[in-house]
Amino acid sequence: MNVDSINHLITDRPNLSTALGMEFLSTPEDDTCMARMKVDERNRQPFGFLSGGASLALAENVAGVGSSALCPGCACVGIEVSGSHVKAVVEGDTVTAYARLLSQGSTLHVWQVDIRNSAEELISSVRVTNYIVRHK
């Protein structure tokens, strides 16, 4: 999935994605996209571990980028995010979110997002549902 055409929407002005240090990446598959985020002072807990909230934000944002790439000109907003955190990540590591489209309806998209550390170990497993708002 090519997300290059919508990256300007993310980088043109301050937002949560840029505040937390997310970078969105295209993939060769039509139903997947990726994002990377270095674990640092912007997204860690006071204890030095990646915040679970930052992980969920990463998952929701990469799924939103994927839905936006599939529906140009639409507003794609998360309406449900549910995840399990299974391993801690220390500051200095980088996590990668792998988002795979499970269902593409005309108004709802469902994504499975697996977040892995630099050793490719599963950190979080997240399900995201996006609502697709078509402009009139």
C-alpha positions in Angstrom: 0.0 0.0 0.0 1.4 3.3 -1.0 1.1 5.9 1.8 3.4 8.5 0.3 0.5 10.5 -1.2 -1.0 11.2 2.2 2.2 11.6 4.3 2.0 15.4 3.7 -1.3 15.4 5.7 0.7 14.1 8.7 3.9 16.2 8.3 2.5 19.5 7.2 1.3 20.6 10.6 1.7 19.5 14.3 -0.4 16.6 15.4 -0.2 13.5 17.6 1.7 11.4 15.0 4.5 14.0 14.7 4.5 14.7 18.5 5.1 11.0 19.3 7.6 10.5 16.5 5.7 8.2 14.1 7.0 7.6 10.6 4.6 5.9 8.1 5.9 3.5 5.5 4.5 2.0 2.2 4.5 -1.7 1.6 4.3 -3.8 -1.6 1.0 -5.4 -0.4 -2.3 -3.6 -1.2 -3.8 -4.5 2.2 -1.0 -3.6 4.6 1.0 -0.6 5.7 3.6 0.1 8.4 4.8 2.7 10.9 7.9 3.1 13.0 8.4 4.9 16.3 11.5 5.3 18.3 10.9 4.9 22.1 12.0 8.2 23.7 10.9 10.9 26.0 7.9 11.7 23.8 6.2 8.4 24.2 7.6 6.6 27.3 6.3 6.2 30.8 8.3 7.8 33.7 9.8 4.3 34.2 11.5 4.3 30.8 9.2 1.9 29.0 7.0 2.6 26.0 3.6 3.8 27.2 0.7 1.5 26.4 -1.3 4.6 25.3 1.5 5.5 22.8 1.2 2.0 21.4 -2.5 2.3 20.9 -2.0 5.7 19.4 0.5 4.2 17.0 -1.9 1.4 16.0 -4.8 3.8 15.5 -2.8 6.2 13.4 -1.3 3.6 11.1 -4.7 2.1 10.5 -6.0 5.6 9.8 -3.2 6.2 7.3 -4.1 2.9 5.7 -7.8 3.7 5.4 -6.9 7.2 4.1 -4.7 5.6 1.4 -7.6 3.4 0.3 -10.2 6.2 0.4 -8.6 9.4 -1.0 -10.5 12.6 -0.1 -12.3 10.9 2.8 -11.9 11.5 6.5 -11.0 8.2 8.2 -11.5 8.3 11.9 -11.0 5.6 14.5 -14.2 4.5 16.3 -12.9 1.5 18.2 -9.4 0.6 19.4 -8.8 -2.5 21.5 -5.4 -3.9 22.3 -3.3 -6.2 24.5 0.2 -5.3 25.6 2.3 -8.5 26.0 5.9 -7.2 26.3 7.7 -4.0 27.6 9.9 -2.0 25.3 12.7 0.1 26.8 13.7 3.6 25.8 16.1 3.7 22.9 14.5 0.8 21.0 12.3 1.3 18.0 8.9 -0.4 17.5 7.3 -1.1 14.1 3.5 -1.4 13.6 2.4 -3.8 10.9 -1.3 -3.1 9.9 -3.3 -5.6 7.9 -6.8 -4.8 6.6 -9.2 -7.4 7.7 -12.4 -5.9 6.3 -13.0 -3.1 3.8 -16.6 -2.0 3.7 -18.0 1.2 2.3 -18.2 2.9 5.7 -16.1 0.7 8.0 -12.6 -0.7 7.8 -11.3 -3.2 10.4 -7.5 -3.5 10.8 -5.3 -5.9 12.8 -2.1 -4.1 14.0 0.8 -6.0 15.5 3.5 -3.9 17.1 7.0 -5.5 17.3 10.3 -4.4 18.8 13.6 -4.3 16.9 14.1 -8.0 17.7 10.7 -8.7 16.0 9.1 -9.8 19.2 5.4 -9.0 19.6 4.8 -6.1 21.9 1.1 -5.3 21.4 -1.7 -6.8 19.3 -4.4 -4.2 18.5 -7.7 -4.2 16.6 -8.8 -0.9 15.1 -12.1 0.0 13.4 -12.3 3.1 11.3 -15.3 5.0 10.1 -15.0 6.4 6.6 -16.6 9.8 6.2 -17.2 10.6 2.5 -17.3 14.3 1.7 -20.4 15.5 -0.2 
